[in-house]
Amino acid sequence: MKSRFLNSALPGFAMLVISIAPALAQRLDKRTVVTFSAPVRIANTTLDAGQHVFKILDTAVQRDVVQVFNADESKLEATVLANQTSRNWAEDTPQFAFYEAAEGSTPALSTWFGAGDTIGLKFSIPKRPMGAPTDFTRHISAAAKRSLSAGQSGQ
């Protein structure tokens, strides 16, 4: 009797698992399609205006690595490490928020909450404008200029 129950129940259970797996995978990677009307920064990458696909990288250990793809997901545009953040309410649709930006500058993405989520991801904002030299590159440039001018004056 027990064997007959397992033989009849097991195939039904397997079909249930197979049919749930794709839906569960879509929910776990939080795949979100978004269209930006203007360029947007995320960490150190500027995304062009248009449609992009956001996904959480599928790892068993870490759930805070975000991948951003172009509209047809044929090109990976950015991989960003984010920090988890929370709020006290959930929305029916995915929510994106931006850091305050100076007029004329490219807005930077601050947070992303998936549909129905109270736990989301917070993105860091670059500490300097994109393309601005860092202290290290300024130091190297100054040293190179001194070296060049010393070499030229010794001729």
N, C-alpha and C positions, 0 to 999 in steps of 0.2 A: 504494500500500500504506500509506504513512504517513498519507495523507489519510483512508483508510478506518478506520485505527486511531483517529485523533483523532475522527472522526465517531461511532464507537461508544463510545469511552471518555469523551468529554466529557459526555454526558448522565448517565452513571453517576456521574462525579465531582461534577457539579452536585447530584445527588440526595443524595450523601453529605454535601456541605457544608451543604445545606439541613436535613438531619436532625440534624446535629451542632450547628448554630448555636443552637437553643433550649437545649440542654443546657449548652453553653459559656456562654451568657448567664447562666443560673441560677448557674453556678459562679462567674462573675466578680463578680456583685453580692453573693455570699455571703448571699443571702436566708436569714434565720433567724427562725423563729417561736418566741417564748418566752412563757411565762405566769408572771407574778410574783404571789405570794400576798399581797403588801403593796405599798404605794407604794415607788418606787425613784427616786433622783435620777440624772440623767445630765447632767453639766456644770451648767447653770443651769436645768434643767427637771425637774420632778417628774412621773413617769409614774404613773398610777393603777394599782392592782392589776388584773390581768387580762392578756389576750393582746396582744402587740405584735409587729410585724414589723420586724426590723433589716435594713438593706441598705446596701451601700457605694454611694455616688453614682457613677454611670457617667460618668467623665471619662477622657479619654485620658492626661492628665498626672498627676493626683493620685488616689491610692487610699486616702486617709485621711479622707474626709468621709463620715460615717455619717448616714443618715436613719432615723428611727424613725416608723413608721406605726401606726395603730390596727389591730385584728385583720383588718378587711376591706380595708385599705390605701386607704380613702377619705379619710383625714385624715392629713396630715403633722403629727406631734406634736413633733418636734425634728430639727434639723440640727446636727450636732456635728463639730467638727474634732478629730481624734484623732492620736496619735503611734504609729508602728509600734513594736512590741515583739516579742521572740522568746522561745522556750523550747526546750529540747532534746528534747522529745517531742511527739507528736501524739495526740489522742484521737479516737475514732470518732464522737463527738457534739460539737456546739458547746459551748463552755465560757464561762461568765461568772464573774467574780470581783468582789468588793466591797471597798471601803476599810473599815477599822475605823471603827465609828461609836459614838458615845456612846449609852447605853441610852435608848430613847425617841425617838431621832432617826431620820430617814429614811436608810436606807443608800444610799451612792453607788456607782454602777457603776465598777469600776476597769479591767477588761480584758474583751475579747471575742476568742475564738479560734474560727474556723470549724471544722467537722468536718474532721479530717485535717490541720490547719494547725499549723505550728510558728511562723509569723509571724502576729501578731494585732494588735489595736489597743488602746492604752491611753488612757483618758479622763482629763481633768484633773478635779480636785476643786475646787469653789468654795472660795475662801480665807475666806469668811465665811458665816454661816448665811443661808439664803434669806430675803429681806425685811429683813435688818439694814441699817441705813443705812451708807453708805460715808463715809469722811472728808470727801469733797467735799460730800455732802448734809448732813452735820453742820455743816460750815463755813457753807454757804448758809443753813441753818436758824437758826444763831446770829446771822448777820448780819441776817437778816430780822427776828428778834425784837428786836434792838437798834434797827433802823430803825423798827419799829412802836412800841416803847416811847418812842423819842425823839420820834416824831411825835405821840403821844398826850400826852406831858408838855408839849409846846409849845403846846397848845390853851388 
